[in-house]
Amino acid sequence: MTFKRARSEEQREIRRRAILDAAAAMLDEMPVAEVSLNELSRRVGLAKSNVLRYFESREAVLLELLDVFLGRWLADLADELAAGIEPHTAPEARAARLAEILSRSLADRGVLCDLFGAQGGVLEHNVSVEVVKRHKRSSLARLADMVELVRGHVPELGAGAQWFCLMSLVSAGALSAYVPPPPSVLAAYAEEPALGVLNVDLCDALRTALTSALLGVLPRA
């Protein structure tokens, strides 16, 4: 794909969307750490200098994708929670279902978890203050949406819903760094089975972490 110079706002938006779409396609093939600006430029058919006209760095592209993917996930999560949580059951039962649905939903979205894992240590570096502010404003809005969604099904969480939602996303990013293990680690587990206790299943690990977090924020009887 090759582009002529964008001369209108509509054309510039088409370029931005093409860059984001190409980066999203790369994330389907490789982890965040392997996404390079050179390869992104090649796939989108623009010189690297031209890509930098629309996004100031590779990290800026990925931060915007994080927001896009997070928004899509929250839209899907609303349907998953509505279908999976019985509104008139006890708070503990609804909390358990919340942890189960959240853990499964996040584990099914490896790219989103990978982006969360890279957010603080990688993606928020090599970006300007303006990009960071824009990203943080968007993140706060998404967090508020998630809090409202979670509180709608487990209102007993009260003010603790925000902490729980934030920790859910942080946990998803942190745990996803261990899944799947690299070949050398898998080989070590195969040669020494006792080490396999350290082999993390993302969905199971998230369910345990989120259930523990919920127990910490649910009010005591």
C-alpha positions as a Markdown table, in Angstrom:
| # | Residue | x | y | z |
|---|---|---|---|---|
| 1 | Met | 0.0 | 0.0 | 0.0 |
| 2 | Thr | 1.3 | 3.5 | -0.9 |
| 3 | Phe | -0.2 | 6.9 | -0.1 |
| 4 | Lys | 0.0 | 10.3 | -1.6 |
| 5 | Arg | 0.5 | 13.2 | 0.6 |
| 6 | Ala | -2.5 | 13.8 | 2.9 |
| 7 | Arg | -4.0 | 17.3 | 2.2 |
| 8 | Ser | -7.2 | 17.3 | 4.2 |
| 9 | Glu | -8.2 | 16.3 | 7.7 |
| 10 | Glu | -10.2 | 13.4 | 6.3 |
| 11 | Gln | -7.1 | 12.1 | 4.4 |
| 12 | Arg | -5.0 | 12.5 | 7.6 |
| 13 | Glu | -7.5 | 10.5 | 9.5 |
| 14 | Ile | -7.4 | 7.8 | 6.9 |
| 15 | Arg | -3.6 | 7.7 | 7.3 |
| 16 | Arg | -3.9 | 7.4 | 11.1 |
| 17 | Arg | -6.4 | 4.6 | 10.9 |
| 18 | Ala | -4.2 | 2.7 | 8.4 |
| 19 | Ile | -1.3 | 3.0 | 10.8 |
| 20 | Leu | -3.4 | 1.8 | 13.8 |
| 21 | Asp | -4.9 | -1.1 | 11.7 |
| 22 | Ala | -1.4 | -2.2 | 10.6 |
| 23 | Ala | -0.1 | -2.1 | 14.2 |
| 24 | Ala | -3.2 | -4.1 | 15.3 |
| 25 | Ala | -2.5 | -6.7 | 12.7 |
| 26 | Met | 1.1 | -7.0 | 13.8 |
| 27 | Leu | 0.0 | -7.6 | 17.4 |
| 28 | Asp | -2.0 | -10.6 | 16.2 |
| 29 | Glu | 1.3 | -12.1 | 15.0 |
| 30 | Met | 3.9 | -11.0 | 17.6 |
| 31 | Pro | 4.2 | -9.7 | 21.1 |
| 32 | Val | 4.3 | -6.0 | 21.9 |
| 33 | Ala | 8.1 | -6.1 | 22.4 |
| 34 | Glu | 8.6 | -7.2 | 18.8 |
| 35 | Val | 6.6 | -4.5 | 17.1 |
| 36 | Ser | 9.0 | -2.1 | 15.5 |
| 37 | Leu | 8.5 | 1.3 | 13.8 |
| 38 | Asn | 10.5 | 0.1 | 10.7 |
| 39 | Glu | 8.2 | -2.9 | 10.2 |
| 40 | Leu | 5.1 | -0.9 | 10.9 |
| 41 | Ser | 6.2 | 1.7 | 8.3 |
| 42 | Arg | 6.8 | -1.0 | 5.7 |
| 43 | Arg | 3.5 | -2.6 | 6.2 |
| 44 | Val | 1.5 | 0.6 | 6.0 |
| 45 | Gly | 3.4 | 1.8 | 2.9 |
| 46 | Leu | 4.8 | 5.0 | 4.4 |
| 47 | Ala | 8.3 | 6.2 | 5.1 |
| 48 | Lys | 9.1 | 6.1 | 8.8 |
| 49 | Ser | 9.4 | 9.9 | 8.8 |
| 50 | Asn | 5.8 | 10.0 | 7.5 |
| 51 | Val | 4.5 | 7.7 | 10.1 |
| 52 | Leu | 6.0 | 10.0 | 12.7 |
| 53 | Arg | 3.9 | 12.8 | 11.3 |
| 54 | Tyr | 0.9 | 11.1 | 12.7 |
| 55 | Phe | 2.3 | 9.4 | 15.8 |
| 56 | Glu | 5.4 | 10.7 | 17.6 |
| 57 | Ser | 6.7 | 7.2 | 18.4 |
| 58 | Arg | 6.0 | 3.5 | 18.3 |
| 59 | Glu | 4.9 | 3.8 | 21.9 |
| 60 | Ala | 2.3 | 6.4 | 21.0 |
| 61 | Val | 0.8 | 4.1 | 18.4 |
| 62 | Leu | 0.5 | 1.3 | 20.9 |
| 63 | Leu | -0.9 | 3.5 | 23.7 |
| 64 | Glu | -3.7 | 4.5 | 21.3 |
| 65 | Leu | -4.4 | 0.9 | 20.4 |
| 66 | Leu | -4.5 | 0.1 | 24.1 |
| 67 | Asp | -7.4 | 2.5 | 24.5 |
| 68 | Val | -9.2 | 1.2 | 21.4 |
| 69 | Phe | -8.9 | -2.4 | 22.5 |
| 70 | Leu | -9.9 | -1.5 | 26.1 |
| 71 | Gly | -13.0 | 0.2 | 24.8 |
| 72 | Arg | -14.0 | -2.8 | 22.7 |
| 73 | Trp | -13.4 | -5.2 | 25.6 |
| 74 | Leu | -15.6 | -3.2 | 27.9 |
| 75 | Ala | -18.4 | -3.2 | 25.4 |
| 76 | Asp | -18.2 | -7.0 | 25.2 |
| 77 | Leu | -17.8 | -7.3 | 28.9 |
| 78 | Ala | -21.1 | -5.6 | 29.5 |
| 79 | Asp | -22.9 | -8.3 | 27.6 |
| 80 | Glu | -20.9 | -11.1 | 29.3 |
| 81 | Leu | -21.7 | -9.8 | 32.8 |
| 82 | Ala | -25.4 | -9.3 | 32.0 |
| 83 | Ala | -25.6 | -12.9 | 30.7 |
| 84 | Gly | -23.6 | -14.4 | 33.5 |
| 85 | Ile | -24.6 | -12.8 | 36.7 |
| 86 | Glu | -27.9 | -13.5 | 38.4 |
| 87 | Pro | -29.0 | -10.2 | 40.0 |
| 88 | His | -30.9 | -11.6 | 43.0 |
| 89 | Thr | -28.2 | -13.9 | 44.3 |
| 90 | Ala | -26.1 | -13.3 | 47.4 |
| 91 | Pro | -23.2 | -10.8 | 47.1 |
| 92 | Glu | -20.6 | -13.5 | 47.5 |
| 93 | Ala | -22.2 | -15.5 | 44.7 |
| 94 | Arg | -22.3 | -12.5 | 42.4 |
| 95 | Ala | -18.7 | -11.6 | 43.3 |
| 96 | Ala | -17.5 | -15.2 | 42.5 |
| 97 | Arg | -19.3 | -15.0 | 39.1 |
| 98 | Leu | -17.7 | -11.6 | 38.5 |
| 99 | Ala | -14.2 | -12.9 | 39.1 |
| 100 | Glu | -14.9 | -16.0 | 36.9 |
| 101 | Ile | -16.2 | -13.9 | 34.0 |
| 102 | Leu | -13.6 | -11.2 | 34.2 |
| 103 | Ser | -10.7 | -13.7 | 34.4 |
| 104 | Arg | -12.0 | -15.7 | 31.4 |
| 105 | Ser | -12.7 | -12.6 | 29.4 |
| 106 | Leu | -9.3 | -11.1 | 30.0 |
| 107 | Ala | -7.5 | -14.4 | 29.4 |
| 108 | Asp | -9.2 | -14.6 | 26.0 |
| 109 | Arg | -7.7 | -11.3 | 25.0 |
| 110 | Gly | -4.0 | -11.9 | 25.0 |
| 111 | Val | -3.1 | -8.8 | 23.0 |
| 112 | Leu | -5.0 | -6.5 | 25.5 |
| 113 | Cys | -3.2 | -8.2 | 28.4 |
| 114 | Asp | 0.2 | -7.8 | 26.7 |
| 115 | Leu | -0.5 | -4.1 | 26.2 |
| 116 | Phe | -1.4 | -3.7 | 29.9 |
| 117 | Gly | 1.8 | -5.5 | 30.8 |
| 118 | Ala | 3.9 | -3.1 | 28.7 |
| 119 | Gln | 2.1 | 0.0 | 29.7 |
| 120 | Gly | 4.0 | 1.3 | 32.7 |
| 121 | Gly | 7.5 | -0.1 | 31.9 |
| 122 | Val | 7.6 | 0.5 | 28.1 |
| 123 | Leu | 4.7 | 2.3 | 26.4 |
| 124 | Glu | 4.6 | 5.3 | 28.7 |
| 125 | His | 8.3 | 6.0 | 27.9 |
| 126 | Asn | 9.4 | 7.7 | 24.7 |
| 127 | Val | 6.3 | 9.8 | 24.6 |
| 128 | Ser | 5.6 | 13.5 | 25.2 |
| 129 | Val | 3.8 | 15.0 | 28.1 |
| 130 | Glu | 0.8 | 15.8 | 25.8 |
| 131 | Val | 0.6 | 12.1 | 24.7 |
| 132 | Val | 0.7 | 10.9 | 28.3 |
| 133 | Lys | -2.0 | 13.4 | 29.4 |
| 134 | Arg | -4.2 | 12.4 | 26.6 |
| 135 | His | -3.7 | 8.7 | 27.3 |
| 136 | Lys | -4.3 | 9.1 | 31.1 |
| 137 | Arg | -7.5 | 11.1 | 30.5 |
| 138 | Ser | -8.7 | 8.3 | 28.3 |
| 139 | Ser | -7.6 | 5.7 | 30.8 |
| 140 | Leu | -9.5 | 7.4 | 33.6 |
| 141 | Ala | -12.7 | 7.5 | 31.5 |
| 142 | Arg | -12.4 | 3.8 | 30.6 |
| 143 | Leu | -11.7 | 3.0 | 34.3 |
| 144 | Ala | -14.9 | 4.9 | 35.2 |
| 145 | Asp | -16.9 | 2.9 | 32.7 |
| 146 | Met | -15.5 | -0.4 | 34.1 |
| 147 | Val | -16.3 | 0.7 | 37.7 |
| 148 | Glu | -19.9 | 1.6 | 36.7 |
| 149 | Leu | -20.3 | -1.7 | 35.0 |
| 150 | Val | -18.9 | -3.8 | 37.9 |
| 151 | Arg | -20.8 | -1.8 | 40.5 |
| 152 | Gly | -24.0 | -2.4 | 38.6 |
| 153 | His | -23.7 | -6.1 | 39.2 |
| 154 | Val | -22.0 | -6.0 | 42.7 |
| 155 | Pro | -23.1 | -2.7 | 44.2 |
| 156 | Glu | -21.9 | -3.9 | 47.6 |
| 157 | Leu | -18.3 | -3.1 | 46.4 |
| 158 | Gly | -19.0 | 0.6 | 46.9 |
| 159 | Ala | -15.9 | 2.7 | 46.7 |
| 160 | Gly | -13.8 | -0.4 | 46.6 |
| 161 | Ala | -15.0 | -1.1 | 43.0 |
| 162 | Gln | -12.4 | 1.4 | 41.6 |
| 163 | Trp | -9.5 | -0.3 | 43.4 |
| 164 | Phe | -10.7 | -3.7 | 42.3 |
| 165 | Cys | -11.1 | -2.7 | 38.6 |
| 166 | Leu | -7.6 | -1.1 | 38.6 |
| 167 | Met | -6.0 | -4.1 | 40.2 |
| 168 | Ser | -7.8 | -6.4 | 37.7 |
| 169 | Leu | -6.2 | -4.7 | 34.8 |
| 170 | Val | -2.8 | -4.5 | 36.4 |
| 171 | Ser | -3.0 | -8.2 | 37.4 |
| 172 | Ala | -3.9 | -9.1 | 33.8 |
| 173 | Gly | -0.9 | -7.3 | 32.5 |
| 174 | Ala | 1.5 | -8.7 | 35.1 |
| 175 | Leu | 0.4 | -12.3 | 34.8 |
| 176 | Ser | 0.3 | -12.3 | 31.0 |
| 177 | Ala | 4.1 | -11.8 | 31.0 |
| 178 | Tyr | 4.5 | -15.5 | 32.0 |
| 179 | Val | 2.1 | -16.9 | 29.4 |
| 180 | Pro | 3.0 | -18.7 | 27.2 |
| 181 | Pro | 6.4 | -19.7 | 28.7 |
| 182 | Pro | 9.3 | -19.6 | 26.2 |
| 183 | Pro | 10.6 | -22.9 | 24.9 |
| 184 | Ser | 13.5 | -23.0 | 27.3 |
| 185 | Val | 11.2 | -22.7 | 30.3 |
| 186 | Leu | 8.8 | -25.4 | 28.9 |
| 187 | Ala | 11.8 | -27.6 | 28.4 |
| 188 | Ala | 12.9 | -27.1 | 32.0 |
| 189 | Tyr | 9.4 | -28.0 | 33.2 |
| 190 | Ala | 9.5 | -31.2 | 31.1 |
| 191 | Glu | 12.9 | -32.2 | 32.4 |
| 192 | Glu | 12.1 | -31.4 | 36.0 |
| 193 | Pro | 8.3 | -31.8 | 36.6 |
| 194 | Ala | 8.5 | -30.4 | 40.2 |
| 195 | Leu | 9.2 | -27.0 | 38.6 |
| 196 | Gly | 5.8 | -27.2 | 36.8 |
| 197 | Val | 4.1 | -25.6 | 39.8 |
| 198 | Leu | 5.4 | -22.3 | 38.5 |
| 199 | Asn | 3.7 | -22.9 | 35.1 |
| 200 | Val | 0.9 | -20.3 | 35.1 |
| 201 | Asp | -2.4 | -20.8 | 33.4 |
| 202 | Leu | -3.6 | -17.2 | 32.8 |
| 203 | Cys | -7.3 | -17.8 | 33.3 |
| 204 | Asp | -6.8 | -19.8 | 36.6 |
| 205 | Ala | -4.3 | -17.3 | 37.9 |
| 206 | Leu | -6.5 | -14.4 | 37.2 |
| 207 | Arg | -9.5 | -16.0 | 38.8 |
| 208 | Thr | -7.5 | -16.6 | 42.0 |
| 209 | Ala | -6.1 | -13.1 | 42.0 |
| 210 | Leu | -9.5 | -11.4 | 41.3 |
| 211 | Thr | -11.3 | -13.5 | 43.8 |
| 212 | Ser | -8.8 | -12.6 | 46.5 |
| 213 | Ala | -9.1 | -8.9 | 45.5 |
| 214 | Leu | -12.9 | -9.1 | 45.8 |
| 215 | Leu | -12.7 | -10.7 | 49.2 |
| 216 | Gly | -10.6 | -7.7 | 50.3 |
| 217 | Val | -13.0 | -5.1 | 49.1 |
| 218 | Leu | -16.4 | -6.7 | 49.9 |
| 219 | Pro | -17.9 | -5.3 | 53.1 |
| 220 | Arg | -17.8 | -7.7 | 56.0 |
| 221 | Ala | -21.1 | -9.0 | 57.4 |
